Amino acid sequence: MDGQVIKLAEETIGRYEALTRELSDPEIYSDRRRYAELAREHARLRKGAELCRELLDAVREAREARELVSQAESAEEREFYLEEARSNEERAEELVEEVRAEIIDRDPNDEKDVILEIRAGTGGDEAALFAGDLYNMYARYADRLGFRHRILSSSEAEVGGFKEVIVEIEGDGAYSVFKHEGGTHRVQRVPKTESQGRIHTSTATVAVLPEAEEVEVEINPQDLQVDVFRSSGPGGQSVNTTDSAVRITHKPTGLVVSCQDEKSQLQNKEQALRILRSRLLEREMRERAEREGALRQAQVGTGDRSAKVRTYNFPQSRVTDHRVSLTSHDLEGVLNGELEEFTRALAARERAERLAAETAEAAG
C-alpha cells in the first residue's frame, strides 16, 4: 500500500472539511474574490474527497479483518475473515490509483470551460475552408458530449470558412476534453478550384485556452486601450451602420482582441474581455511552467506545413495524430465530431508523461 497516497488522502479530507466549514461562514460572502476561490477549490476537491474516504474505509476494514483472523475459532471463520481482508485490500489498491489520477495527476484547469481559437494557416482559401471544417468538427463533438458552444468572434472568408473563429465551449470538464487539440492541423485534399486534380496541403492552427473567471484575472481598466469601429463582413464590406465593433489592446502585454459578432458595442466589449482574460490566464500558466522548468512548445507553432499535430488526408479517408501515432480510417466520422478515440489516447499519453516525470524526480 502506498503510504504517501494514504497520507495525501487524510490531508485531502481534512482540507475539504475545512473548506466546507469556511464556506458555511456568512462572513465569507463579504469577500467576493475569496469566496470564489474557496468555492472553486471545494468543487474541485469534492470527487477526490469522496474517493479518499472510500480508500481509508477500505484500508480500515482490511486491517480489522486481518486482526479478526487470529481470533477466529474455526477454519471456516478464519477463511471468511481472510477473504474479507483480501477483498478490501484489492479495493484499496484500485482506489489508490483512482485517488492518484484524481488528485495527484489532475490538471487544476480540467473542470473549466474552454475557448478555442481557430485560424487559417498556410494555404489561402483552402486553409480558410479547413478552419471552417475544424470549427464544425469541434461544435459537433461538443454537441455529442452535451456541451454548450457559441462563437465569440469570427472573421469569415469570402470563399466560406473562416480566417479566424473563436468559440466558447461550456460543460463539466470541457478543458480536460479539448486541451490536447492545440497545435497545427494539416489537411491534404484536392481543392474544388483545382482543375488538374492535384492534392494540396493546407493548415489551420488551434489554440486552447481555459476560460478565466473575472476573479481569477484582474484587469486594470487603465491598462486597456479600447477602440470602436464599424463591423465588416467577408472582403471588408460594411455590415453595420454603427460603430459596434470593439478592439481592446492590453498595453502591458500588447495582446489585442477584436469582437464584432454581437449587435451592441457593450456585448462586443464583454466578449473581448472574456477572451482577453483567458489569454492572460494561459500566458500566466505558460510563464509559471517555464519558471518551474517545465518548458513546453507553444501550442500554435508556426502554422507552416511542416509543424503538425494531426493530418486529415481526404484521398485516403485517413486521420493521423502524430503525437500518439494513432490513425483512424473514418475521416467522415471524425469530421462529424467522433473524436473520442483521439481524446482517450492523448489523455493516456499525458498521464504516462506525468508518471514518468514523477518517477524521474523520485529517482533523482
C-alpha positions in Angstrom: 0.0 0.0 0.0 1.3 3.4 -1.0 1.8 5.3 2.3 2.2 8.6 0.6 -1.2 8.3 -1.0 -2.8 7.3 2.3 -1.3 10.4 3.9 -2.5 12.5 1.0 -6.0 11.1 1.4 -6.1 12.1 5.0 -4.9 15.6 4.1 -7.4 15.9 1.3 -10.3 15.0 3.5 -9.1 17.5 6.1 -8.8 20.3 3.6 -12.2 19.5 2.1 -13.9 19.6 5.5 -12.1 22.8 6.4 -13.3 24.4 3.1 -16.8 23.2 3.9 -16.7 24.9 7.3 -15.2 28.1 5.9 -17.9 28.3 3.1 -20.6 27.9 5.7 -19.4 31.1 7.5 -21.7 34.0 6.4 -18.8 36.4 6.6 -17.1 34.8 3.6 -19.7 36.4 1.3 -18.2 39.9 2.0 -15.1 39.0 0.1 -16.2 38.0 -3.4 -12.8 37.0 -4.6 -12.0 34.9 -1.6 -15.4 33.2 -1.8 -15.0 32.4 -5.5 -11.5 30.9 -4.8 -12.7 28.7 -2.0 -15.9 27.6 -3.8 -13.8 26.6 -6.8 -11.3 24.6 -4.7 -14.2 23.0 -2.8 -15.9 21.9 -6.0 -12.6 20.6 -7.5 -11.9 18.5 -4.3 -15.4 17.0 -3.9 -14.9 13.9 -6.0 -11.3 13.4 -4.7 -12.5 13.6 -1.1 -15.2 11.0 -1.7 -12.6 8.6 -3.2 -10.3 9.3 -0.3 -13.0 8.4 2.2 -13.6 5.2 0.3 -9.9 4.4 0.3 -9.5 5.0 4.1 -12.6 2.9 4.8 -11.2 0.0 2.7 -7.8 0.2 4.4 -9.5 0.2 7.9 -11.8 -2.7 7.1 -8.9 -4.7 5.7 -6.9 -4.1 8.8 -9.8 -5.0 11.1 -10.4 -8.2 9.1 -6.8 -9.2 9.4 -7.0 -8.7 13.2 -10.0 -10.9 13.4 -8.3 -13.8 11.5 -6.1 -14.5 14.6 -9.2 -14.6 16.8 -11.2 -17.0 14.5 -12.5 -20.1 16.3 -12.8 -22.3 13.2 -11.1 -22.8 9.9 -14.3 -21.7 8.2 -14.4 -18.4 10.2 -10.7 -17.8 9.6 -11.2 -18.2 5.8 -14.2 -15.8 5.9 -12.1 -13.0 7.5 -9.1 -13.7 5.2 -11.4 -13.3 2.2 -12.8 -10.1 3.6 -9.3 -8.8 4.2 -8.2 -9.7 0.6 -11.3 -8.1 -0.9 -10.8 -4.8 0.9 -7.1 -4.8 0.1 -7.8 -5.3 -3.6 -10.3 -2.5 -3.5 -7.9 -0.3 -1.6 -5.2 -0.8 -4.3 -7.8 0.1 -7.0 -8.7 3.2 -5.1 -5.1 4.3 -4.7 -4.8 4.5 -8.5 -8.1 6.4 -8.6 -7.0 8.9 -6.0 -3.7 9.3 -7.7 -5.4 10.1 -11.0 -8.0 12.4 -9.4 -5.7 14.4 -7.1 -2.1 14.0 -8.0 -2.3 13.8 -11.7 -5.2 16.1 -12.3 -4.7 19.4 -14.1 -6.3 22.1 -11.9 -7.8 23.7 -15.0 -9.6 20.5 -16.2 -13.0 21.5 -14.9 -13.0 24.9 -16.6 -14.9 25.9 -19.7 -12.7 26.4 -22.7 -12.1 28.8 -25.5 -10.8 27.5 -28.9 -9.2 29.9 -31.3 -9.1 28.5 -34.8 -7.1 30.4 -37.5 -6.4 29.6 -41.2 -2.7 29.0 -41.7 -0.8 28.2 -44.9 -2.9 27.5 -48.0 -5.1 30.6 -48.7 -8.7 29.9 -49.4 -8.3 26.2 -48.8 -6.9 26.9 -45.3 -10.0 29.1 -44.5 -12.3 26.3 -45.6 -10.4 23.8 -43.5 -10.6 26.2 -40.5 -14.4 26.1 -41.0 -14.2 22.3 -41.1 -12.4 22.2 -37.8 -14.9 24.6 -36.2 -17.8 22.3 -37.3 -15.9 19.2 -36.0 -15.5 20.7 -32.6 -19.1 22.0 -32.5 -20.4 18.5 -33.3 -18.1 16.9 -30.7 -19.4 19.4 -28.1 -23.0 18.5 -29.1 -22.2 14.8 -28.7 -20.9 15.5 -25.2 -23.9 17.7 -24.3 -21.7 20.8 -24.0 -22.9 24.3 -25.0 -21.0 26.3 -27.6 -21.2 29.7 -29.2 -19.0 31.8 -31.4 -17.4 34.8 -29.5 -15.7 36.3 -32.5 -15.2 35.4 -36.2 -13.8 36.7 -39.4 -15.4 34.9 -42.3 -13.6 34.3 -45.6 -15.1 35.2 -49.0 -15.0 31.6 -50.2 -16.5 30.2 -47.0 -15.0 29.0 -43.8 -13.0 31.4 -41.5 -9.9 33.4 -41.5 -10.4 33.2 -37.7 -13.1 32.0 -35.4 -13.1 32.0 -31.6 -15.6 29.7 -29.9 -16.5 29.2 -26.3 -17.4 25.6 -25.1 -19.2 25.3 -21.8 -19.6 22.0 -19.9 -18.3 19.9 -17.0 -14.7 19.2 -17.7 -14.7 20.9 -21.1 -11.0 21.9 -20.8 -9.9 18.3 -20.0 -11.6 17.1 -23.2 -10.3 19.8 -25.6 -6.9 20.8 -24.1 -4.9 18.4 -26.4 -6.4 19.9 -29.6 -3.9 22.8 -29.6 -1.4 22.9 -32.4 -1.2 22.9 -36.2 -3.7 20.7 -38.0 -2.9 19.8 -41.6 -5.3 18.8 -44.4 -4.4 17.0 -47.7 -7.1 17.1 -50.4 -8.0 18.3 -53.9 -9.4 21.8 -53.7 -12.7 22.4 -55.6 -10.8 25.0 -57.7 -8.1 22.6 -58.8 -8.7 21.6 -62.4 -5.7 19.2 -62.6 -6.9 17.1 -59.6 -3.7 17.7 -57.7 -3.7 17.2 -53.9 -2.9 20.4 -52.0 -1.7 20.7 -48.4 -3.1 23.4 -46.2 -3.1 24.1 -42.4 -5.1 25.7 -39.7 -3.9 26.4 -36.1 -5.9 25.8 -32.9 -5.1 27.4 -29.6 -6.9 26.0 -26.5 -7.4 28.4 -23.5 -9.0 27.5 -20.1 -11.7 30.2 -19.6 -10.7 32.6 -16.9 -13.3 33.8 -14.4 -13.3 37.5 -13.7 -12.0 37.0 -10.1 -9.0 34.9 -11.4 -7.6 37.5 -13.7 -8.0 41.1 -12.6 -7.6 43.7 -15.4 -6.8 47.3 -14.6 -9.0 49.5 -16.8 -6.2 51.9 -17.1 -4.1 49.1 -18.9 -6.7 48.9 -21.7 -7.0 50.9 -24.9 -10.5 50.5 -26.3 -11.2 51.4 -29.9 -14.6 51.1 -31.6 -15.2 50.7 -35.3 -17.8 49.6 -37.9 -18.3 45.8 -38.3 -17.4 44.3 -41.6 -18.1 41.1 -43.4 -16.1 39.0 -45.9 -14.0 41.1 -48.1 -14.3 44.1 -45.8 -17.7 45.2 -46.8 -19.7 47.0 -44.1 -22.4 45.0 -42.4 -23.3 47.5 -39.8 -24.0 51.2 -39.9 -23.0 51.9 -36.3 -19.6 51.6 -34.6 -20.5 48.5 -32.6 -17.3 46.5 -33.2 -14.7 46.7 -30.4 -10.9 46.3 -30.3 -9.2 46.1 -26.9 -5.4 46.4 -26.5 -3.9 45.3 -23.3 -1.0 47.7 -23.1 1.3 45.8 -20.6 1.4 42.7 -22.8 0.5 44.0 -26.2 -2.3 41.5 -26.5 -5.1 42.6 -28.9 -8.7 41.2 -29.1 -11.3 42.3 -31.6 -15.0 41.4 -31.5 -17.8 42.4 -33.9 -20.2 39.5 -33.9 -22.7 40.9 -31.3 -25.2 43.6 -32.2 -24.2 46.1 -29.5 -20.9 47.7 -28.6 -21.3 46.7 -24.9 -21.8 43.0 -25.8 -18.7 43.0 -28.1 -16.7 44.6 -25.3 -17.8 41.9 -22.8 -16.8 39.2 -25.3 -13.5 40.8 -26.0 -12.7 41.0 -22.2 -13.7 37.3 -21.8 -11.2 36.3 -24.5 -8.5 38.7 -23.1 -8.8 37.2 -19.6 -8.4 33.7 -20.9 -5.4 34.7 -23.0 -3.8 36.3 -19.9 -4.5 33.2 -17.8 -2.9 31.0 -20.4 0.1 33.3 -20.6 0.4 33.2 -16.8 0.2 29.4 -16.9 2.9 29.2 -19.5 5.2 31.6 -17.7 4.7 29.6 -14.4 5.5 26.3 -16.2 8.7 27.9 -17.7 9.8 29.2 -14.3 9.3 25.7 -12.8 11.5 24.2 -15.6 8.6 22.6 -17.4 9.3 24.3 -20.7 6.7 23.3 -23.3 6.4 24.0 -27.0 3.9 26.7 -27.9 0.6 25.3 -28.9 0.2 27.1 -32.2 3.7 26.8 -33.5 4.5 28.5 -36.8 1.4 27.4 -38.8 3.5 26.2 -41.7 3.1 22.8 -43.4 5.9 21.0 -41.5 4.7 21.7 -38.0 1.7 19.5 -37.3 -0.1 17.6 -34.6 -2.7 15.9 -36.8 -3.2 15.3 -40.5 -6.5 14.9 -42.3 -6.0 13.0 -45.6 -9.1 13.1 -47.8 -8.0 10.9 -50.7 -7.2 8.0 -48.2 -10.1 8.9 -45.8 -7.4 8.9 -43.0 -6.8 11.0 -39.9 -3.4 10.6 -38.1 -2.4 12.1 -34.8 1.3 12.3 -34.9 1.8 12.7 -31.2 0.4 9.3 -30.3 0.9 7.6 -33.7 -2.8 6.9 -33.9 -4.6 6.6 -37.3 -8.3 6.4 -37.9 -9.7 5.5 -41.4 -13.0 7.1 -40.7 -12.4 10.6 -41.8 -16.1 11.4 -42.2 -16.8 10.2 -38.7 -14.0 12.3 -37.2 -15.1 15.4 -39.0 -18.7 14.7 -37.7 -17.3 15.0 -34.2 -16.3 11.4 -33.3 -13.1 12.4 -31.6 -13.3 10.1 -28.5 -10.6 7.7 -29.8 -8.1 10.6 -30.1 -9.2 12.2 -26.8 -8.6 9.0 -24.8 -5.2 8.3 -26.4 -4.0 11.8 -25.8 -5.2 11.8 -22.2 -3.4 8.4 -21.6 -0.2 10.0 -23.1 -0.5 12.9 -20.7 -0.9 10.5 -17.7 2.1 8.4 -18.8 4.3 11.6 -19.2 3.3 12.8 -15.7 4.1 9.4 -14.2 7.5 9.2 -16.0 8.3 12.7 -14.6 7.3 11.7 -11.1 9.4 8.6 -11.3 12.4 10.5 -12.6 12.0 13.1 -9.9 11.8 10.4 -7.2 14.9 8.7 -8.6 16.8 11.9 -8.7 
